[in-house]
Amino acid sequence: MSYPVNGACPASHPVIVPKLRQVLRYPVSGDPARLRLSSGPGYTMHADFFNAWPEAEMERRVRDCIRPIVKCGADGTP
């Protein structure tokens, strides 16, 4: 893994890895600063990703959203 250099992958790490973001919202009553997960504070939460998408759909989303660095909706359109 490597961070991009001038917006591109360095030669030592030529494969683009998609950036995934997961947003969860919980209804909370009381002071949200006191919210704790069984694993600890909120930053201890994690998720797992299993790629089971059709290859053509994944390529479309990489082409239309990830490579141009565009925020796309859940349907994969900008």
N, C-alpha and C positions, 0 to 999 in steps of 0.2 A: 504494500500500500504506500501511496505517496500523494502529497498534495499537488495540485496543478501548478505549473510554472507559466506565468503569462497566459492563463486560461487554457493551457493544453497539458496533456500528459507528458512527463519527461520521457526521454528515450529509454531509460531504465525500467519504466513502468508504463508500457504503451496501451494498456487495456482500460477503458473507461468503466468505472463502477457507478451504477445509478445511485442517486441520493434518494433515500426513502424517508418520509416523515410521517409519523403517526401521531394524531392528535386525539386525545381522549378527554371527555368532559364528564364529570360526576356531579350530580346534584348534592350539594353540601349545605348543611345547616350549622350555624355556629361559626367559629373562627377558622378559616381554611389554613391559617398558619399552623394550626395544631393538628392538621391531618397527617396521619402516618400510615404507611403500608406495612404489611407483615414483614417486608424486607427492610424497612427503615423509612427514611425521608423520601419524598416524591422522586428525587433524582435516582433512586435505586431501581425504579421500574425499568423493565426491558421487554422487548418483544422478539420473536423469532420470525424469520422469513423463509418460506419455501416457494421456490419459483416453479409454478405449474402453469404459467400462462402459455397460450399458443405462441410459437416463435414469431409469426408475422405480426401479432398484436404487440409483443414486446419490442420488436424492431421499430414499429410505427411510433410507439411512445418514446423510445430512445431518440429517434429521428426528429420528432415534432416537439418534444418537451425537454429532454435531458441535454442533447447536444447544443441546442440554441439557448439553453438555460432559461426556459420559459416555465412559469408556474401554470400547470394544467389542472383541470378539474378531475373529479373521480372517473369521468368517462374518457379521460386521456386527451381532451381537446383544450387548447389554450383559452 
